[in-house]
């Protein structure tokens, strides 16, 4: 942003630009999220991982991941890879009752 007052957006516009940008609505992110979901589902089946999206009580004794906000989870991983996986955990998009020591 420029220090020149003539080039600055109006005050109301500056506040809008300062907020978080939700990138999950971009077309590329939608496609990445869809691909990520299919890959994640395949990995979960391959490694016998229980994935719960509705009620955490549905979890089994197997290693479990609870997706509180699946769309955000898949979008973050599709967009940012492993960093998105970690950020999803930090924002509460997913959790794991079998990983309480983490």
C-alpha positions as CSV (number, residue, x, y, z in Angstrom):
1,X,0.0,0.0,0.0
2,X,1.3,3.4,-0.9
3,X,2.1,6.2,1.7
4,X,0.7,8.7,-0.8
5,X,-2.8,9.7,0.5
6,X,-4.0,10.3,-3.0
7,X,-3.4,6.7,-3.9
8,X,-4.9,5.2,-0.7
9,X,-8.3,3.6,-0.9
10,X,-11.0,5.3,1.2
11,X,-11.0,4.3,4.9
12,X,-13.9,1.9,4.7
13,X,-12.2,0.1,1.8
14,X,-9.0,-0.2,3.8
15,X,-10.8,-2.0,6.6
16,X,-12.3,-4.4,4.1
17,X,-8.9,-5.2,2.5
18,X,-7.3,-5.7,5.9
19,X,-9.5,-8.6,6.9
20,X,-8.8,-12.3,6.1
21,X,-9.2,-13.3,2.5
22,X,-11.2,-16.5,2.2
23,X,-9.5,-18.2,-0.7
24,X,-11.7,-21.3,-0.6
25,X,-14.2,-19.8,-3.1
26,X,-11.7,-19.5,-6.0
27,X,-12.3,-22.0,-8.8
28,X,-8.8,-23.5,-8.6
29,X,-9.3,-24.1,-4.8
30,X,-12.6,-25.9,-5.5
31,X,-10.9,-28.2,-8.0
32,X,-8.0,-28.8,-5.6
33,X,-10.4,-29.5,-2.7
34,X,-12.3,-32.1,-4.8
35,X,-9.1,-33.8,-5.8
36,X,-7.8,-33.7,-2.2
37,X,-11.0,-35.2,-0.9
38,X,-10.7,-38.2,-3.3
39,X,-7.0,-38.7,-2.5
40,X,-7.6,-38.4,1.3
41,X,-10.5,-40.9,1.1
42,X,-8.2,-43.3,-0.7
43,X,-5.4,-42.9,1.8
44,X,-7.9,-43.3,4.7
45,X,-9.1,-46.6,3.2
46,X,-5.5,-47.8,2.5
47,X,-4.3,-47.1,6.1
48,X,-7.6,-48.1,7.8
49,X,-8.1,-44.6,9.1
50,X,-11.6,-43.8,10.5
51,X,-12.8,-40.4,9.2
52,X,-15.8,-38.9,11.0
53,X,-17.6,-35.9,9.6
54,X,-20.8,-35.8,11.6
55,X,-20.8,-37.2,15.2
56,X,-17.5,-37.9,16.9
57,X,-19.3,-40.6,18.9
58,X,-19.2,-42.6,15.6
59,X,-15.5,-43.0,15.9
60,X,-14.1,-46.5,16.1
61,X,-11.0,-47.8,18.1
62,X,-9.0,-47.3,14.9
63,X,-6.9,-44.2,14.4
64,X,-9.5,-41.5,13.9
65,X,-9.7,-38.0,12.4
66,X,-12.8,-35.9,13.0
67,X,-13.6,-33.4,10.3
68,X,-15.5,-30.5,12.0
69,X,-15.4,-28.4,8.8
70,X,-14.7,-30.8,5.9
71,X,-14.9,-28.2,3.2
72,X,-12.4,-26.0,4.9
73,X,-10.2,-29.0,5.6
74,X,-10.1,-30.1,1.9
75,X,-9.7,-26.6,0.6
76,X,-6.7,-25.9,2.9
77,X,-4.9,-29.1,1.9
78,X,-5.8,-28.7,-1.7
79,X,-4.4,-25.1,-1.7
80,X,-1.5,-25.3,0.7
81,X,-0.6,-29.0,1.1
82,X,1.0,-30.1,4.3
83,X,1.0,-26.6,5.7
84,X,-2.8,-26.5,5.0
85,X,-3.2,-29.7,7.0
86,X,-1.5,-28.1,10.0
87,X,-3.3,-24.9,9.6
88,X,-6.6,-26.8,9.5
89,X,-5.8,-28.4,12.8
90,X,-4.9,-25.0,14.3
91,X,-8.2,-23.5,13.1
92,X,-10.2,-26.4,14.4
93,X,-11.3,-27.7,11.0
94,X,-10.2,-31.2,12.2
95,X,-9.2,-33.0,15.3
96,X,-8.3,-36.5,16.5
97,X,-9.5,-38.1,19.7
98,X,-6.7,-40.7,19.3
99,X,-4.0,-38.0,19.3
100,X,-4.7,-36.2,22.5
101,X,-1.0,-36.0,23.4
102,X,-0.2,-34.0,20.3
